[in-house]
Amino acid sequence: MTEYSYIGTEAPRPDAPDKAAGKALYIHDLVRPGMLYGKIKFSEYAHARIKHIDTSKAEKLPGVHAVITGYNTPEIRIGFIRDNFALKKDKVRQFRDEVAAVAAIDPDIAEEAVDLIKVEYEELPSVFTPEDALKEGASLVHEVDTRGRPKSDNVVPVPWKFVAGDVQKAKQEAAFIAEDHFQTPLIQQSCLGTAGSIAEFDLNNNLLIHAKTQIPFLAQNDFNRALAAMGLKGKNTRVIVPAIGGSFGTGLDTHSYEYISILLAYKTGRPVKIVFNREEEFTALSPRQPPKSHIIQGCDKDGKLTFREIRMILDNGAYTSWGATTPSVMMLPISSLYRVPNVFYETKIVYTNNTYCQAMRGYGNPQGTWPIESNMDQLAEAAGIDPYEFRMINSNIPNETSPMGLKISTCGLKECLKTVAEKLDWEEKHGKGRSKARGVGMASLLHVGGGARVYRSDGTGIIMKLDDFGNVSVITGGVEMGQGFDASLTLASAEALGVTPDKINIISGDTATCPWDVGTHASRGAFTACNAAIMAADKAREKIFHLASEHFMRRVQSKLKKQKKKDPDFEIPDLDYERMFDPSEFDMKENYIFLKGEPDNPLLRVTLEEILRAAHYKEQGTMIATEAFYDPPNENIDPRTSRGNISATYSFGTQGAEVEVDLETGKVKVLQFVAAHDVGKVINKQTIMGQIYGGVVMGIGYALSEEYKTEKGKNLNPNFLDYKILSAPDVDFPIHAECIETNDEKGPFGAKGVGEPGLVPTAPAIANAVYDAIGIRIRDLPITPEKVLAALKEKKD
Amino acid sequence: MKKFDYFQPETLKDAYSLIEKSNGSYIYIAGGTDLIANIKNRLIQPDALISLRRIKEISGITQNKDLTLGSMTLLRDIEKDSHIGQNYPALAQAVKILATPQIRNVATIGGNLCNSAPSADCAPPLLVLEASVTLEGPGGQRSIAIEDFFMGPGQTCMNMSEILTRIRITPPGENTGMAFLKVGRVSTDIAIVNAAACLTMEKNVCRKCRLSVGAVAPVPLRLRSVEKMIEGQEISPELLNRAGKMVEEEVKPITDVRSTSGYRRIMSGVLIKRAIEEAIRRMEQNK
């Protein structure tokens, strides 16, 4: 096994001290000279025609610089299929629709001005469930499609279907079948740092925007398109990303509020800041979609899966974000989690007058894995096989191509399953705790672990720039949003280059100075950026060793002479000077350049900074800055066949829970939790543990308490008082996080992506444990005490 | 948020004179953890806030014959007080799991009561301890039982110019145990239901029983008929089940975004049963 200096160590995060001390600058902290504060007037109806907007009173309020509506600004179309507008005209289709906005000298005046805007509406019939929206004669959310052609129904024109083998035949031949319906609620990403942007124009009409985004370069493209719509074709946007307090997918789209800050900045000639308060974050950002799934799976008499059929209906809300592509990721577990030859998957995405949805951590995978892994337990029971055994029988294995064309290279799923079973004491506990209302359950996951070719490119750029003191700026297109990107990139860069981690400075979040990247999503940040860093470091080492061949001997000779001066008894050794002129004879570690095989002789090594200074301070000197662009060997999913090796490698994992149910209150108490993940290779131990712990806690919230509640399209719990995420006191049980290292050859140092997997199988693991404890199967998340108690009562009656 | 003036009087008298001048558009503020949120949410729009924070005489914990809590005592100070922890564990427990440490560092016990939320965590322990509260205003002072203080959600028996100054608790006698329990959606939560019990026992027989349940009616409830049913009886599982059923019938919970009336009803019975058991266990531990 390769010996590493830093890979796998528990190095502290470079961004942690500033964030812990409150010194990091988030969008909320930023103030630009002359800045105004923007505020948005949102719809008061789920579906209504706009009859009249009266902005006269708002315009007259002292301190107000601009009031804009869809009627006095250029039309800016946004969204995945461009069915959304920055400001709405003619009609509103959801409560959060932006009908007007103001810019004022302080937030209070902006708020007061928004209140002074009076909008006259004519209410229209609404649809609030996909089923109602699909009914004959249902009110149309969009009367015309994006090309202006009349629409006849509420179906979003983004269909997903995957077929492999012959499910009908397999159904007839299956020895055991399990069928059920499952659903998940709307989930809010619950970022600690709310969304916001500050837009400003220079006198050449180029745009500078500070934005909370995960996709600075795609956002640049979106905003440039908006500039063109504003009559500023050819003008450019510079996106700067400040410190981010969690994003979880909210930054994968550009949003109306950003375009509104741009419009207000252009109109006023001043920087305009729009930052959401917590209520706006809940009501005017997009939560995770709530699918309803109908699943049927079957196996043969030995417990081998023979088919899987899933039909899904997704509530899109009123407009379409990139979230409409999450079924492409749901397709991964549906087609390829466990070995299953015959698969049928179809999903329908439907417009409603609910808030429109977006991607969230896991990109559809948590919603896909929920029915699969709940139903796996049901099928195991039907077949009379222990659920752990059943999963082992059907586990994915290395070096196999799945029906979807996923080329599974390394695969530690069996080891993950085994680890969970051992840690939970499965054999002793499963099926044996019902008298005490205690149970154990498990669930697994498959996710992209080697980037994800969602766009045409899956590339990322890195620039490494070395200075006089041996410091290395690692300039990346990726974004640190709390996940630990900088921490892993620091260690990978240090390891690959041969410098100590304290010499590494990660520079990111500026489209004008950082190299291009497609976006920090799909658990691809560390995988792609660290691979690019290795490439850039190799180039830098080549240059360094070339410089060493010019300067090393002279530096060594002067060291030897100095030593002789100090110690007359010192004898200058007979050295092989030939080697010192050959770049291939050098190696570098911990900032020292030395001849291969002689790392430890202090007289025979030279620091990186000495070499760099020697290169800088000479006639016709040089500097070292290298770049690399890494685009993983993966494929787009073919839209006709739904096949394609979307990722260069795949992450696997199994999670297990032991729970106790309070039979009088219905409360599910987690006693212990195990998370075993095939991570390829641990890059930064502290960061990966943070990712797993954080994922598990977020996953348990999704399982037990989180629910974005709505009534007729209006959010009822737009705050943390009533939207219940877990906090530290709720995690009063041990989480055993186990990293299984499979050393994938595509991964940087063998690593796979791990950003999302931590929360993917959490909910079904808990639901399966609840079933083991009390024999009750909860099918719609979250597993609240009310639901458990009602089911217990129903069971008793 | 509407702008408002802010006053920090140092005596009760100064506070009264400010409020009397205001024609009802000024209000008192204690810790402000509920009040400021209400202003931000535009539920109230006062012209001025009169802070009680600098009035020293209404802050602090004193134990003479009775326990006296100044209304401006921080919840955090009650939580940290070892005497209260030892002798009034129901109150200590209620305060310990009320909101978060950050909130307990500014919120006051008087504020928790005057806010008059049906779910106020301090209410059930004070009800079972039969605490009395002192209300003072320009017209003088009066003392009333805590049970008569709450009138409805956000409503108390105080008039605009009165200030809740002190809460007095007479120590319960020998062989007494008490407990506070709460059901929330997660650890840090407003109560879905909360409950307190205080029982004085003579061997296995209950001599005195005080029960209270919150968040299941317009005001925190004393459960007098259940208390009467239990007093003089031996505590048995059957008795507890009967008590639980009675509680379910006495409460009038609502359905809201936090819970359903059905679940709250069942929980009030469960919590009362468990609070009685816990109170007896504590009493036996203290022997």
Interface residues (C-beta under 8 A of the other chain):
Chain A: D108 E111 E664 T665 G666 K667 S705 K709 L716 N717 L721 D722 K724 I725 L726 S727 P729 D730 D732 T784 P785 E786 L789
Chain B: M1 K3 V183 R185 V186 S187 T188 D189 I190 V257 R258 S259 T260 G262 Y263 I266 M267 V270
